[in-house]
Amino acid sequence: MAKIDKFGFGSIIIDGEKYSQDVVILSDGAVKKRGHNFLVFGSHNIRKEEVEELAQGEPESIIIGTGIYGVAGLAPEAENWAKGKNINLTVRPSHNAVAKLNELVRQGKKVAALIHITC
């Protein structure tokens, strides 16, 4: 499972690799850049389709990091979908989300995450 080594405004280091774009961490530990059409700042709207992607592989928890200042938000349909599927969803500003993700990884939990790296 992927471990976040360092996080700061505009960058995140996961298992020694630096990313300068929002990231998606899948429950199998795979890490990829979020979306293909986002600029460096990414989208401030986390869509249902993104949460559905995170749910693939049936993680025990899904963590959403909403940015340094918590500016990004989870779309209501995404939140409703996760509730309807009984998914353990945690939405926090990214620093707190990163800490929670690393804590769950240390506990050996199967986790997926989307981390917004800017505002």
C-alpha positions, 0 to 999 in steps of 0.5 A: 500500500502506498505511503505518503512521505511528504505533503505540501502546497503543490506537491506530494511525495508518495513512496519516494516519487514526487507528484505536482498534481492531485493524485489518486491512490487505489486500494492496490497501492497504485498511484496515478495523477488525477484526471487528464484535463486538469491544470496544476490546480486540479478541480475543486469539485470531486465527482461521483465518478472519481469516488466510484473509481476509488471504490473499485477493489473494495477498500475498507476506507476511502479518504478524500483530501480537500486541499490545504485550506479545504477548498475542494468539495465532494459533490453531493451525488458522490457523497450520496452514492458512497452512503448508499453503498455503505462506504467508509468515507472520510473527507478532510483538509489534505494535511489531515487526510494524509495523516489519516491515510498513513495511519490506516496504512500502518494498521494494514488497512486497505485504503483508497484516496484522492488528495487535492494538493493545492488550495 
